[in-house]
């Protein structure tokens, strides 16, 4: 190989080595981040706080149970107007929480005041809010049936002097509702009228004590039945079997004698005093031939000594008007 050829080979080798070095350098710089173009990224942690974490704000607390946030620090007596019907304190203006029973009483008072006396004790929006609250609480008071609506309309028409049914039809409808335990026709809570000073309430039949009136005669007839049966059958029949066999006869005869001779037209009623709400009882009917209260009875409250007049048919109890 000549000197010229060797020289050319060395030059080509140096050129190739230089080209490879430049290519590698440019390639690395192209794919390497520049200090001017470097960016800092921050990952967003979407996980909630640890279960049991509480965030306190003023008097309320926001707690996290692992799946949801909820408000704590709310006392039982606190009322949330956006979630339920609240009564506003006239002095402080703070909302007051009411029980379901108190809300039902307000609802019935509003209905009866509107239909009976024509007075509107609350505006339409307040009444609708109260009705919706009771509906969410599952109260049956807001679900009036057709007979109850007819009863309210009949009372309103009678007050206006335009009755839509006769007195007999009205009494029959009222008695039917009371037998079914309708809250519209039965006022178990005393109610007072400022104009007259009269307080009224509806009594209820005391079925337990009413049935006890038949116990003496049923016992006597039962012992007579067992005695006669023992004499006739000579004790060959079990007394329990003999009593069960004679139960219809014992019941019929005992009830007939009690209703005819011992406690004729007996009826026992009980209820709270319209004035002080102390429980009182009244007996209608006779005792061994002595006549007692018939259609109307008068008792004196054992607690406040107020005189209370009770009607047997309607069981309406009322105090005397105040002078």
C-alpha positions as CSV (number, residue, x, y, z in Angstrom):
1,X,0.0,0.0,0.0
2,X,1.4,3.4,-1.0
3,X,1.8,6.3,1.4
4,X,-1.0,8.2,-0.3
5,X,-3.4,5.4,0.2
6,X,-2.6,5.0,3.9
7,X,-3.0,8.7,4.3
8,X,-6.5,8.6,2.7
9,X,-7.5,5.7,4.9
10,X,-6.5,7.6,8.1
11,X,-8.4,10.7,7.0
12,X,-11.6,8.6,6.3
13,X,-11.3,6.8,9.7
14,X,-11.0,10.1,11.5
15,X,-13.9,11.6,9.6
16,X,-16.1,8.6,10.4
17,X,-15.2,8.7,14.1
18,X,-16.0,12.4,14.3
19,X,-19.3,11.9,12.6
20,X,-20.4,9.1,14.9
21,X,-19.4,11.2,17.9
22,X,-21.4,14.2,16.7
23,X,-24.5,12.1,15.9
24,X,-24.4,10.5,19.4
25,X,-24.1,13.9,21.0
26,X,-27.0,15.5,19.0
27,X,-29.1,12.5,19.6
28,X,-28.7,12.6,23.4
29,X,-29.3,16.3,23.6
30,X,-32.5,16.0,21.5
31,X,-34.1,13.5,23.9
32,X,-32.7,14.9,27.1
33,X,-34.9,17.5,28.9
34,X,-33.6,21.1,28.8
35,X,-33.3,22.9,32.1
36,X,-35.5,25.7,30.6
37,X,-38.2,23.3,29.5
38,X,-38.4,21.2,32.7
39,X,-41.8,21.3,34.4
40,X,-42.9,20.3,37.9
41,X,-46.1,18.3,38.2
42,X,-48.3,17.7,41.3
43,X,-50.5,14.7,41.7
44,X,-54.0,15.4,43.2
45,X,-54.9,13.1,46.0
46,X,-58.7,12.3,45.6
47,X,-58.9,10.0,48.7
48,X,-60.9,11.3,51.6
49,X,-59.5,11.8,55.1
50,X,-59.1,9.0,57.5
51,X,-62.4,7.6,58.9
52,X,-63.3,9.4,62.2
53,X,-61.8,12.7,61.1
54,X,-63.9,15.7,62.3
55,X,-63.7,19.3,61.0
56,X,-65.0,21.7,63.6
57,X,-66.7,24.9,62.5
58,X,-68.2,27.1,65.2
59,X,-70.6,24.9,67.2
60,X,-71.2,22.3,64.4
61,X,-68.9,19.5,63.4
62,X,-68.5,17.8,60.0
63,X,-67.4,14.2,60.4
64,X,-66.2,11.6,57.8
65,X,-67.1,8.0,58.4
66,X,-65.1,6.6,55.4
67,X,-67.8,7.0,52.7
68,X,-69.7,10.2,53.4
69,X,-69.6,13.5,55.3
70,X,-72.3,14.2,57.8
71,X,-73.1,16.9,60.4
72,X,-72.5,16.2,64.0
73,X,-72.8,18.4,67.1
74,X,-76.5,18.9,66.4
75,X,-78.5,18.6,69.6
76,X,-81.7,16.6,69.8
77,X,-83.7,19.8,70.5
78,X,-82.2,21.6,67.5
79,X,-84.6,22.2,64.6
80,X,-83.5,22.5,61.0
81,X,-86.0,24.6,59.1
82,X,-84.8,23.3,55.7
83,X,-85.5,19.7,56.7
84,X,-88.6,19.8,58.9
85,X,-91.4,22.0,60.2
86,X,-90.3,24.3,63.0
87,X,-92.1,26.6,65.4
88,X,-90.5,30.0,65.8
89,X,-89.9,31.3,69.3
90,X,-91.6,34.8,69.4
91,X,-89.0,36.1,71.9
92,X,-85.7,34.9,70.5
93,X,-86.7,34.0,67.0
94,X,-85.0,30.7,67.3
95,X,-86.6,27.6,65.7
96,X,-88.2,25.1,68.1
97,X,-88.4,21.4,67.3
98,X,-91.8,19.8,67.8
99,X,-92.7,16.2,68.4
100,X,-94.9,14.3,65.9
101,X,-97.8,14.3,68.4
102,X,-97.5,18.1,68.7
103,X,-97.4,18.5,64.9
104,X,-100.5,16.3,64.5
105,X,-102.4,18.4,67.1
106,X,-101.5,21.6,65.3
107,X,-102.6,20.1,62.0
108,X,-106.0,19.0,63.4
109,X,-106.5,22.3,65.1
110,X,-105.8,24.2,61.9
111,X,-108.3,21.9,60.0
112,X,-111.1,22.2,62.5
113,X,-110.6,26.0,63.0
114,X,-110.9,26.5,59.3
115,X,-113.9,24.2,58.7
116,X,-115.8,24.9,62.0
117,X,-115.2,28.5,62.8
118,X,-113.9,29.7,59.5
119,X,-110.7,31.1,61.1
120,X,-107.3,30.4,59.4
121,X,-104.7,30.0,62.1
122,X,-101.8,29.6,59.7
123,X,-101.1,30.6,56.1
124,X,-101.2,28.2,53.2
125,X,-97.5,27.8,52.9
126,X,-97.0,27.0,56.6
127,X,-99.9,24.5,56.5
128,X,-98.4,22.8,53.4
129,X,-95.0,22.6,55.1
130,X,-96.6,21.1,58.2
131,X,-98.6,18.6,56.1
132,X,-95.5,17.6,54.2
133,X,-93.5,17.1,57.4
134,X,-96.2,14.8,58.8
135,X,-96.3,12.8,55.6
136,X,-92.6,12.2,55.7
137,X,-92.9,11.1,59.3
138,X,-95.5,8.5,58.3
139,X,-98.4,10.1,60.2
140,X,-101.9,8.9,59.2
141,X,-103.5,12.2,60.3
142,X,-102.8,13.8,56.9
143,X,-104.5,11.0,55.0
144,X,-108.2,11.9,55.3
145,X,-110.7,9.5,53.8
146,X,-113.9,10.5,52.0
147,X,-116.1,10.2,55.0
148,X,-113.9,12.5,57.1
149,X,-113.8,15.2,54.4
150,X,-117.6,15.0,54.2
151,X,-117.8,15.4,57.9
152,X,-115.6,18.6,57.8
153,X,-117.6,20.0,54.9
154,X,-120.8,19.3,56.8
155,X,-119.6,21.2,59.8
156,X,-118.5,24.2,57.7
157,X,-121.8,24.3,55.8
158,X,-123.7,24.1,59.1
159,X,-121.8,27.1,60.5
160,X,-122.6,29.1,57.4
161,X,-126.3,28.3,57.8
162,X,-126.4,26.1,54.6
163,X,-126.5,22.5,55.9
164,X,-125.8,19.8,53.3
165,X,-127.3,17.0,55.4
166,X,-130.0,16.4,58.0
167,X,-129.2,16.2,61.8
168,X,-129.8,12.5,61.7
169,X,-127.4,11.9,58.9
170,X,-124.8,14.1,60.6
171,X,-125.1,12.3,63.9
172,X,-124.8,8.9,62.1
173,X,-121.7,10.0,60.2
174,X,-120.1,11.4,63.4
175,X,-120.9,8.2,65.3
176,X,-119.4,6.1,62.5
177,X,-116.2,8.1,62.5
178,X,-115.9,7.9,66.3
179,X,-116.4,4.1,66.3
180,X,-113.6,3.9,63.7
181,X,-111.4,6.0,65.9
182,X,-111.1,9.0,63.5
183,X,-109.0,11.8,64.8
184,X,-111.3,14.3,63.1
185,X,-114.4,13.4,65.1
186,X,-112.6,12.6,68.4
187,X,-110.8,15.3,70.4
188,X,-108.8,13.4,73.0
189,X,-107.0,16.6,74.0
190,X,-108.8,19.4,75.9
191,X,-109.6,22.5,73.9
192,X,-110.7,25.9,75.3
193,X,-112.5,28.7,73.6
194,X,-111.4,32.2,74.6
195,X,-114.8,33.8,73.7
196,X,-116.9,31.8,76.1
197,X,-114.3,30.3,78.4
198,X,-115.7,26.8,77.7
199,X,-113.3,23.9,77.6
200,X,-114.2,20.7,75.7
201,X,-112.9,17.2,75.2
202,X,-114.2,13.9,74.0
203,X,-114.5,11.0,76.5
204,X,-114.2,7.3,75.5
205,X,-116.1,4.2,76.5
206,X,-114.4,2.3,79.4
207,X,-115.0,-1.2,78.0
208,X,-113.0,-2.9,80.7
209,X,-115.1,-1.5,83.6
210,X,-118.2,-1.8,81.5
211,X,-117.6,-5.6,81.2
212,X,-116.8,-5.9,84.9
213,X,-120.4,-5.0,85.7
214,X,-121.4,-8.4,84.3
215,X,-118.9,-10.3,86.4
216,X,-121.0,-10.8,89.6
217,X,-124.0,-12.2,87.9
218,X,-121.9,-14.4,85.5
219,X,-120.1,-15.8,88.5
220,X,-123.4,-16.6,90.3
221,X,-125.0,-18.2,87.2
222,X,-121.7,-20.2,86.6
223,X,-121.7,-21.7,90.2
224,X,-125.4,-22.5,89.9
225,X,-124.7,-24.3,86.5
226,X,-121.9,-26.3,88.0
227,X,-124.0,-27.2,91.1
228,X,-127.0,-28.3,89.1
229,X,-124.8,-30.3,86.7
230,X,-123.0,-32.0,89.5
231,X,-126.3,-33.1,91.1
232,X,-127.8,-34.3,87.8
233,X,-124.7,-36.1,86.4
234,X,-123.3,-37.2,89.7
235,X,-119.8,-35.7,89.2
236,X,-119.1,-38.0,86.2
237,X,-118.2,-34.9,84.0
238,X,-115.1,-32.7,84.4
239,X,-116.2,-29.3,85.8
240,X,-114.1,-27.5,83.1
241,X,-115.9,-29.4,80.3
242,X,-119.2,-28.7,82.0
243,X,-118.4,-25.0,82.2
244,X,-117.3,-24.8,78.6
245,X,-120.5,-26.6,77.5
246,X,-122.7,-24.2,79.5
247,X,-120.8,-21.0,78.6
248,X,-123.4,-19.7,76.1
249,X,-126.2,-20.2,78.6
250,X,-124.2,-18.6,81.4
251,X,-123.3,-15.6,79.3
252,X,-126.8,-15.0,77.9
253,X,-128.6,-15.4,81.2
254,X,-126.0,-13.4,83.2
255,X,-126.1,-10.5,80.7
256,X,-129.9,-10.4,80.5
257,X,-130.3,-10.2,84.3
258,X,-127.6,-7.6,84.6
259,X,-129.0,-5.3,81.9
260,X,-132.6,-5.7,83.1
261,X,-132.4,-5.6,86.9
262,X,-129.0,-4.8,88.3
263,X,-127.4,-2.2,85.9
264,X,-130.0,-1.2,83.4
265,X,-128.7,0.9,80.4
266,X,-125.2,0.7,81.8
267,X,-122.5,2.7,80.1
268,X,-119.1,3.7,81.6
269,X,-117.0,6.5,80.0
270,X,-113.7,8.1,80.9
271,X,-111.5,10.9,79.8
272,X,-109.4,13.9,80.9
273,X,-110.9,16.9,82.6
274,X,-111.2,19.7,80.1
275,X,-109.6,22.1,82.6
276,X,-106.8,20.3,84.3
277,X,-106.6,17.0,82.2
278,X,-107.0,14.8,85.3
279,X,-108.6,11.5,84.4
280,X,-112.3,11.2,85.4
281,X,-115.1,8.6,84.9
282,X,-118.8,8.8,84.7
283,X,-121.5,6.1,84.8
284,X,-124.7,6.3,82.8
285,X,-127.7,4.1,83.7
286,X,-129.4,2.8,86.8
287,X,-128.3,0.6,89.7
288,X,-130.8,-1.9,91.2
289,X,-133.8,0.3,90.3
290,X,-132.2,3.6,91.2
291,X,-132.1,5.9,88.2
292,X,-128.9,7.5,87.3
293,X,-127.7,9.7,84.5
294,X,-129.6,9.2,81.2
295,X,-128.6,11.2,78.2
296,X,-126.6,13.8,80.0
297,X,-124.5,13.6,83.2
298,X,-122.7,16.1,85.4
299,X,-119.6,15.3,87.4
300,X,-117.1,17.3,89.5
301,X,-113.4,16.9,88.7
302,X,-111.7,15.2,91.6
303,X,-108.6,17.4,91.0
304,X,-109.7,20.9,90.2
305,X,-113.4,20.6,91.4
306,X,-114.6,22.0,88.1
307,X,-118.1,20.9,87.0
308,X,-118.1,18.9,83.7
309,X,-121.1,18.0,81.6
310,X,-120.9,14.8,79.6
311,X,-123.2,13.9,76.8
312,X,-123.8,10.1,76.6
313,X,-124.4,9.9,72.8
314,X,-121.5,12.0,71.6
315,X,-119.3,11.6,74.7
316,X,-118.6,15.3,74.5
317,X,-117.4,16.7,77.8
318,X,-117.5,20.5,78.5
319,X,-117.1,22.9,81.3
320,X,-119.7,25.5,82.2
321,X,-119.3,29.0,80.6
322,X,-117.4,31.5,82.7
323,X,-119.2,34.6,83.7
